[in-house]
Amino acid sequence: MAKWCYGIAAIIVCLDQATKMLANNYLVTEAINLLPILSLRLACNTGAAFSILEGASWLLIGVGVVFSAYFITQIWRLLSGSICEASAYTLILAGAIGNLIDRVAFGCVTDFVHFFYISNDDVYSFPIFNLADTAITLGAACWIYFMLFQENTNKSEGNKLN
């Protein structure tokens, strides 16, 4: 199972880096509006999600390395884990590595997907993000689901033993 997880993570990292390269090539001068609520807009984020810890590059690189090592180890230990657990680890690993590459190579993470809403001349904007951020978010959701499901399974199995 580990080989598949690592292979899928590598594909996601490659897709993430390719989309960031395209963003850096085509979004430098202006944003591209795709829908009334979605645009592609280049941003260089020196922080973590929502620009938390902005400018703390070395700390975020360290955290990225630790998280990557942890999820590499977790995937390696999966002998017959659930698809949800494997997906969670794979997605988080891919996202962490994708953003880690940016931090080391460029000093910031390239973000470019921008959701927003305009109402009465007010603009409500969600922070700009990228494919790696999406992978991390989906992986975290899978991980939470797995932990809740696993906990419920263990409780129901424990009740059967009593």
C-alpha positions as CSV (number, residue, x, y, z in Angstrom):
1,M,0.0,0.0,0.0
2,A,2.9,2.4,0.8
3,K,4.2,2.4,-2.8
4,W,0.8,3.5,-4.1
5,C,0.5,6.2,-1.5
6,Y,3.9,7.6,-2.2
7,G,3.2,7.4,-6.0
8,I,0.0,9.3,-5.6
9,A,1.6,11.9,-3.4
10,A,4.3,12.4,-6.0
11,I,1.7,12.9,-8.7
12,I,-0.1,15.5,-6.5
13,V,3.2,17.3,-5.8
14,C,4.0,17.4,-9.5
15,L,0.5,18.8,-10.3
16,D,0.9,21.3,-7.5
17,Q,4.2,22.5,-8.8
18,A,3.0,22.6,-12.4
19,T,0.0,24.7,-11.5
20,K,2.2,27.1,-9.5
21,M,4.6,27.4,-12.4
22,L,1.7,28.3,-14.7
23,A,0.4,30.8,-12.2
24,N,3.9,32.4,-11.9
25,N,4.1,32.6,-15.7
26,Y,0.6,33.8,-16.6
27,L,-0.7,35.7,-13.6
28,V,2.1,38.1,-13.0
29,T,0.5,41.2,-14.6
30,E,-3.2,40.6,-14.0
31,A,-5.8,38.3,-12.4
32,I,-8.0,36.1,-14.6
33,N,-11.7,36.2,-13.6
34,L,-13.3,32.7,-14.2
35,L,-16.6,33.1,-12.5
36,P,-18.4,35.9,-10.6
37,I,-17.0,34.3,-7.4
38,L,-13.7,32.9,-8.6
39,S,-10.5,34.3,-10.0
40,L,-6.9,33.3,-10.5
41,R,-4.8,35.9,-8.7
42,L,-1.0,35.5,-8.0
43,A,0.1,35.9,-4.4
44,C,3.3,35.0,-2.5
45,N,2.5,33.8,1.0
46,T,5.4,33.9,3.5
47,G,3.0,32.6,6.3
48,A,0.9,29.5,6.8
49,A,-2.8,29.2,6.2
50,F,-4.6,32.5,6.4
51,S,-1.1,34.1,6.5
52,I,-0.6,33.0,10.1
53,L,3.1,33.3,11.2
54,E,3.8,35.5,8.2
55,G,7.6,35.9,7.7
56,A,8.5,32.9,9.9
57,S,9.9,31.0,7.0
58,W,12.5,28.9,8.9
59,L,9.9,27.9,11.5
60,L,7.4,26.9,8.8
61,I,10.2,25.0,6.9
62,G,11.0,23.1,10.1
63,V,7.3,22.3,10.7
64,G,6.9,21.2,7.0
65,V,9.9,18.8,7.4
66,V,8.6,17.4,10.6
67,F,5.1,16.9,9.2
68,S,6.5,15.3,6.0
69,A,8.6,12.9,8.0
70,Y,5.7,12.0,10.2
71,F,3.4,11.2,7.3
72,I,6.1,9.3,5.4
73,T,6.5,7.1,8.5
74,Q,2.7,6.8,9.0
75,I,2.3,5.7,5.3
76,W,5.1,3.2,5.7
77,R,3.5,1.7,8.8
78,L,0.2,1.2,7.0
79,L,0.0,-2.5,6.2
80,S,-3.7,-2.9,5.7
81,G,-5.1,0.4,6.8
82,S,-8.4,1.8,5.5
83,I,-8.5,3.7,2.3
84,C,-9.7,6.8,4.2
85,E,-6.6,6.6,6.5
86,A,-4.2,6.1,3.6
87,S,-5.9,9.0,1.7
88,A,-5.6,11.3,4.6
89,Y,-1.8,10.6,5.1
90,T,-1.2,10.8,1.3
91,L,-3.0,14.1,0.8
92,I,-1.4,15.8,3.8
93,L,2.0,14.5,2.8
94,A,1.6,15.8,-0.8
95,G,0.4,19.2,0.3
96,A,3.2,19.6,2.9
97,I,5.9,18.7,0.4
98,G,4.4,20.9,-2.3
99,N,4.4,24.0,0.0
100,L,7.8,23.0,1.5
101,I,9.3,23.0,-2.0
102,D,8.1,26.6,-2.5
103,R,9.3,27.8,0.9
104,V,12.8,26.4,0.3
105,A,13.1,27.4,-3.4
106,F,11.4,30.8,-3.4
107,G,11.0,31.9,0.2
108,C,7.2,31.9,0.0
109,V,4.3,29.7,-1.1
110,T,2.7,30.5,-4.5
111,D,-1.0,30.9,-4.1
112,F,-3.4,31.7,-6.9
113,V,-7.0,30.4,-6.4
114,H,-9.2,33.2,-5.1
115,F,-12.9,32.9,-4.0
116,F,-14.7,36.1,-3.3
117,Y,-18.2,37.6,-3.1
118,I,-19.2,41.1,-3.9
119,S,-22.3,42.7,-2.3
120,N,-23.2,46.4,-2.3
121,D,-19.7,47.4,-3.2
122,D,-18.3,45.3,-0.3
123,V,-15.9,42.5,-1.2
124,Y,-15.8,39.4,1.0
125,S,-12.7,37.4,0.2
126,F,-11.5,33.9,1.2
127,P,-7.7,33.7,1.5
128,I,-6.0,32.8,-1.8
129,F,-4.8,29.2,-1.8
130,N,-3.3,26.5,-4.1
131,L,-3.5,22.8,-4.9
132,A,-1.2,21.8,-2.0
133,D,-3.5,23.7,0.5
134,T,-6.5,21.9,-1.0
135,A,-4.7,18.5,-0.6
136,I,-3.9,19.3,3.1
137,T,-7.5,20.4,3.8
138,L,-9.0,17.3,2.1
139,G,-6.5,15.1,3.9
140,A,-7.3,16.7,7.3
141,A,-11.0,16.1,6.6
142,C,-10.3,12.4,5.8
143,W,-8.2,12.1,8.9
144,I,-10.9,13.5,11.1
145,Y,-13.5,11.3,9.5
146,F,-11.2,8.3,9.9
147,M,-10.6,9.1,13.6
148,L,-14.3,9.6,14.3
149,F,-15.3,6.4,12.4
150,Q,-12.5,4.4,13.9
151,E,-13.4,5.5,17.4
152,N,-17.0,4.6,16.9
153,T,-16.0,1.2,15.5
154,N,-13.8,0.5,18.5
155,K,-16.6,1.5,20.9
156,S,-19.2,-0.7,19.2
157,E,-16.7,-3.6,19.1
158,G,-16.0,-3.0,22.8
159,N,-19.7,-3.0,23.6
160,K,-20.1,-6.4,21.9
161,L,-17.4,-7.8,24.2
162,N,-19.2,-6.8,27.3
